[in-house]
């Protein structure tokens, strides 16, 4: 993987321009990061546009991430950002937690408006994040209706819309946006593994090799618990064992290694290999 990976569909370029045009209209930025790969989830292009805004960082997919790694990331991210939240978007408490954080950061705006004799206006927020990080699920929970489309694939939400959550704040939804390219190939692989980049952008054999190398060091028991695989030295041997365990055979009766690799990657993405974080602070 020596070459840069480029993946920047036209609608993302348009969305980046829209964010640049709209960011001056909002008071608070809500940025979603996948807890399994929080560093890779940060879009540096967006960070430049929102650097002067108050920010709430929401770590999503915490039910799929390593809890200890998530705790460490919260501590470290608090050193840089105004507010860090860990949210299970399936939990009914998500709205109340986020609303409280938005109001806390918007109190200055209300104070200024009241000082001028104005009635406090709703706090205007913008939700941003890479594709498939849970933006639509959060928006739907906040809006208490199906305000945004939800699909488990990147690039599904397009366009933008203001959504009234309650009397205190409004949301400006934006599509998921990825950087134009990745000089850091590990970041690109991490995003592919968590489903932020389309599955056909990176070859499965490359992703499988990188995932196995990482599991060997950080989560050596994960494959044994799921597939009975105790040795992770050789990718082909691992895939053969997975194929045998799941009875995956090709048209000539041989172990189907292509299907085995696809199964390995899918079961990781779905959290079936356990709670795994691809980026650990300091590792």
Helices and strands as residue ranges (DSSP letters): E 5-6, H 10-22, G 23-25, E 28-34, H 38-41, H 44-49, E 54-60, H 67-77, E 83-86, H 94-115, E 123-129, H 135-143, E 161-164, E 169-173, E 181-182, H 185-193, H 204-218, H 222-227, H 235-246, H 257-269
